Amino acid sequence: MFGAIVAMVAFTSSARADEEYAATYFRNDAAMRVAALNAAVDPERNYPSTTKTIVADPTGREPGVITIDTKSRRLYLSLGGGEALQYSVGVGRAGFEWSGEAHVGRKAVWPDWTPPAAMLERQPDLPRHMAGGIDNPLGARAMYLYSGDRDLMYRIHGTNEAWSIGEAVSSGCIRMLNADVEDLYNHVMVGTKVVVL
């Protein structure tokens, strides 16, 4: 019986090691693939892996509130004590700008993507559905923005297109580098207030 217990512990440890290796491999493989995608767009430019900094909070909002300044293309998470986390973001292109208040209604890790009907009308070559993963335009994490119980169809999400950070290119969603959106995701909860300026 002791031998069976030792074998089970060894198997469990081996399975856990395999899972950890697979997770590390996926992260490393994903990072290499994103780097290759971005290098293909602009081989002369070095893209940062993160834009996160701690700054004096320009929003004056209570701790835990996300403020997105679409003009400066910055997202702030108010921390309290006069400080905020600041990230660079991509925002909605001309004709897709929006402003107002929302809240995080749902969160997802490596989210699936189903383009809305209006987007499919504009871009009929898009897939009807795409499983989560590094090739998915929602990137590593997504926070779904709601007003009451209604999904606004806007997301704060990652991207595999680092070149789009700091640009106005989306259909209204807020894009972040994958490392940045993972960090923000870990700081916010469902119900977090979001203010888009």
Secondary structure, 3 states (H helix, E strand, C coil): CHHHHHHHHHHHHHHHHHHHHHHHHHHHHHHHHHHHHHHHHCCCCCCCCCCCEEEECCCCCCCCCEEEECCCCEEEEEEECCEEEEEECEEECCCCCCCEEEEEEEEEECCCECCCHHHHHHCCCCCCCECCCCCCCCCCEEEEEEECCEEEEEEEECCCCHHHCCCEEECCCEECCHHHHHHHHHHCCCCCEEEEC
